[in-house]
Each structure stands twice: as structure tokens, then as C-alpha cells.
Amino acid sequence: PFVVYNIPELEETVERWNTPGYLSDELGDQAFHTEISKDNHFMYYRLGKRSRVPKNYVPPTKPVKWTYDHWLHEARKAKEISTEEEHYYFRVSDSDHSVVRQDVTIFNGKKSTLFMKEPKKSRGVHCRFGMRGVISEAHFDASRNMVALVAGTRRWILAHPKECKNSYLLPTGHPSGRHS
């Protein structure tokens, strides 16, 4: 991991995305993937053919489709809610809307760069918007990731992959198998 500052293309995106009304105008009335958690903890899960779902398993989040404005309205309440109340995590991907590739231009090239190694292998660009207080439970991601903080603050705790054996990961096949 490394930290990069002063990237003009990203600074332009940060400025646009922090301009009141910009994302509302761009994303309009289209509904996007949003997760609802009963508290501020978010854990990925997949209920698929290969999942071994434990008895009495309850998915940790509820997927819904919300507009950006709906999410923003709910997220703005976060200053007034406790960590024990519902929290919301919004996602827009480049496959969902053109604003992602239009504004996050560092991923648009066809050649390898600092930000996109082997662009042909990209699984897409996903922009996640977390409201105040959201915690993404300890997990590992098998694909490449880049985090760009557009507004607010976040704390990241990173561990070396060799520490997975000490992380009490849920077993393979569990719906949240890549989490501890």
C-alpha cells in the first residue's frame, strides 16, 4: 500500500463531486445498489450455489435500490444517530452509469499506469459512498483495489496477507467467507 497526493485528475473529481447538486444532477432518478445494515457494521456476503449457509443464518445487510438523493438524505442524518441504528452504504459502478468513467478518468486508459495495471483485466470501477460511522468488517479482497477519499475521513487498518491465518476468517463456503 502507498499514499498518493496531488493528482490533478482526482482533485478535479473531488471538486466536482463535492459541489452541491453535482452528483444529484448527474445520477438523477436512477436507483443504484445500496446496502442497509441494522447498525454501522457492514459485511459482504454471497448466497450462491457453493455457499454452505449455517442454520438460522441471517444476512448481515439488506440490498435495496436507492437514488443518490435518497441515500444522501438518509446519510446526512448520521450526525444525529447512534452506531446502533440503521446505516446505509451506496454504490455506483462504471457499468451502472457513465459518470464514473467520465469523472474518474485515471481508469480510462488502455495502457498500464500507476492506477491501472493491466486495464484489460479490470473487473470494473465501483465507487462506494459510506455515511458517517460505517465500518467495513475485517476482510480480504482478492481483486486489486484503490481507495480515493473524496470527502470526510476514514481509518484503514491493513494487515499483511500472511496474517490471514491469525484473522479468524470464516470458513470457505460461508456466505461471508472472506471476513473475520
N, C-alpha and C positions, 0 to 999 in steps of 0.2 A: 504493500500500500504506500501511497505517496499523496501529498497535497500539492495542488497547483493553484496559483492565484493569477489574477490579471490576464485572463483570457478574453480578448475583446469580443469574440462571438458569443461567449457565455454571458459576459457583462451586459451585452445588448439584450439578450433574452431575459436576464434578471430584471433589467429596467422595464422592458415591455410587460413581463408577467406580474410585476408589482405595480403597474399603472392601473388605478381603479377602473374597472369595467372592461379592460382589455380581454381577459380570458372569458368573461361572460359574453362579450360580443363575438369572439372567435368560436367558442364552443356552442353558443346558442342554446336551443332547446333539446339538443341531443342528449340522451341518457347514456351514462358510462358505468363501468363496473365499480361498485362501491361495496365495501365490507362494513358490517356493523358488528361490534363486539359489545357484550354486556358490561364491560369495564374498559380500561385503557390498554389491555393486553391483546396483541394480535398474533395468531399462529396460523401459518399456512396449513392447509390440509387438502387431501385429494381422496375422494371416494370413487375408486376405479375398480376394474376387474381384478387387479393384483393386490388390492388393499385387503388386509386382514383386520376388519373392524371389530374392536373389542366390544364385549357385551355392554349394553347401556351407554354406548358411545354417543356423545352429543357434540356435533361440530362446534369448534370454538368461535366461529363467526358466521354471520348470515350474509350471503351475497344478495345484493339488490342492484337496481339500475337507477341512478340519480343523475340529474343535470348538475353541472358545475355550480350553478347558482343555489340549488337546493343544498348541496354539500357545504358550500361556503356559508350559507345562512346557519346551518347547524354547527359548523366548525367554529364560528365566531362566538358561540355560546360557551366555548371551552373555558374561558376565563372565570365563568361562574359555576362550573360543575366540578364534582369530585372525581377522583380516579375510579370510583365505584359505579359511575353512571355510564350510559352508552357512549361509545366513541366511534368515529367514522374515518375510514381510510378510502380515499378516492384515487382512481387510476384512469389515465388516458394513454393509449398506446398509438404508435405510428400507424398501426393497422386500423385504428378507430377513427382517427382524424388527422388531416393534413397539417394542422398547426404544430404538431410535434416535429416533423421533418422541416417545416417552414422556419421554425424558430430555433430549434436545437440543431444548427447547421453543422456542428462538428461531427455528426454521424452521417452526413450525406455523401461523403467521398467514396470512390471506388478503389482507392489505394489505402494501404495500411498507414495509420498515423498514430500519434501518441494516444489518441482517444478511441481509435477503432482499428484493432489488429484484425486482419483478415475479414474485411467487411462482408464478403460473400457468405461467411458462416454466421452472420448476425441472426439472432432469433427475434429481433425487433427491439424497439426502444419503448420502454414503459416509464411514464412519468407518474410518480406516486405523490399524492398530497395527503399528508397526515396532519390532523388537527393537534392542537396543543395537548401534550401529555401522552401521546400514543407511544407504546412500547412494542417493538417487534421482538418477539421472544428469541432467545439464542438459537441460531440455526446456521446451516451452511448452504451456500448456493453453488450449484455445480457449474453454472454458466458464468461468464465474465460479467462484472458489474462495475458501474461507475456511479458515484454519488455526487450530485451537484446540489448544493444548498442554495435555494433561490431566495428564501426568506426565513427568518426565525433562527432558532438554534437547534442543534441536535447533538447528542453524545453517542459516539460509536465505541464499542469495546470489541477489539479484534483479537483473535487467537490464531496461532499457527495451526495449519491442518493436522499436524501430528498430535495436537491436543484433543482431537475428536474422541479418542478412546477414553479421555478423562471428563468428557462433557455430558455423560449420562444421556446419550442420544436415544430417542425412542427407536424401537426395533424396525428393521426393514419390513415393509408391508404395512406398518401402522399408517393410518391416514396422515399423520403429522411426522412421519419417519425421519425427516431431516432436522427436527427440532430436539432440543434438550428439555 
